[in-house]
Amino acid sequence: MASASFVKPNTLSSPWIGQRSFAHTSASPPRVSFAIRAGAYSDELVKTAKSVASPGRGILAIDESNATCGKRLASIGLDNTEDNRQAYRQLLLTTPGLGDYISGAILFEETLYQSTKDGKTFVDCLRDANIVPGIKVDKGLSPLPGSNDESWCQGLDGLGSRSAEYYKQGARFAKWRTVVSVPCGPSALAVKEAAWGLARYAAISQENGLVPIVEPEILLDGDHPIERTLEVAEKVWSEVFFYLAQNNVMFEGILLKPSMVTPGAEHKNKASPETVAEFTLTMLKRRVPPAVPGIMFLSGGQSEAEATLNLNAMNQSPNPWHVSFSYARALQNSVLRTWQGKPEKIEASQKALLVRAKANSLAQLGKYSAEGENEDAKKGMFVKGYTY
């Protein structure tokens, strides 16, 4: 595999959030200090974030919208009905031993209020397994006027009241996904819109007791080299942390869900896990403060094995943060293939989930080996223009 190289800075003393700084002269504007607060939930937020970012564990993302979940079910010949969605999510959330490898589960609103066929709420299923329930709170992407064919994320209207209800139902962390497209520029407008929206969401979440997962996904679409992805990722995370600070978000009570720094999916050269780890960790060290407890990577269309190998490479040396996973397709793909909607295959499907969860648990600890991986796990899942 071809690997890329880049010039590292002579020092890492440059500001990690890209904030505006001024020389100390009489003409300089006065320094501004931000009041960091999270309301009455500060201690609980820190405790929740640390629980999710616990050694050897990561997040199971099953927050697909009903339409997207329907696409998953259609791939195995099932209709998109509430009963089928409930059956599939029950299969996932009642897997024996799941809490050994999974610390949090992101749910769609429908799932947060659902129960098993026996009447036990999914929230209680998770709590009994020592898994923190989470909730997707954004309302999806919409075209961004004035941009280069880019998107913005909706959902701030009414977010405070919705978050309070989610907390009452048992959710303790939240997820808001916005995206940035490298082939589209990205435009300064799109980057600022993404960063500001994430910051407002994060502040509102913390005010209502939910640990916000901050997720500006750098899409895999494109044929650009890994150096270009690094450049864009640094720009995006500079803006994100600047506006998080402006909105008085408490960094100890958030989690991040970044994309790994990879070449575009259509680039002629594929990067090795070691190269992906080097570029990704360089970006994080330049932009993310050590106060943040957990970095929970998304898989973004990588194959199951690729996502695990890249995570493992990042954990070959100590990091200031808990570097782990928040995977959807990279945990569920094998499960769906095994299940096929057949009750007699539920146990085998749950074992398939545990295989992937354990592999990523080992990767979080830096102890994963790809020896014995089947060929299906190595198949890429990238879909151009993928929507949730």
Secondary structure, 3 states (H helix, E strand, C coil): CCCCCCCCCCCCCCCCCCCCCCCCCCCCCCCCCCCCCCHHHHHHHHHHHHHHCCCCCEEEEECCCHHHHHHHHHCCCCCCCHHHHHHHHHHHHCCCCHHHCEEEEEECHHHHCCECCCCCEHHHHHHHCCCEEEEECCCCEEECCCCCCCEEECCCCCHHHHHHHHHHHCCCEEEEEEEECCCCCCCHHHHHHHHHHHHHHHHHHHHCCCEEEEEEEECCCCCCCHHHHHHHHHHHHHHHHHHHHHCCCCHHHCEECCCCCCCCCCCCCCCCHHHHHHHHHHHHHHHCCCCCCEEEECCCCCCHHHHHHHHHHHCCCCCCCEEEEEECHHHHHHHHHHHCCCHHHHHHHHHHHHHHHHHHHHHHCCCCCCCCCCHHHHCCCCCCCCCC
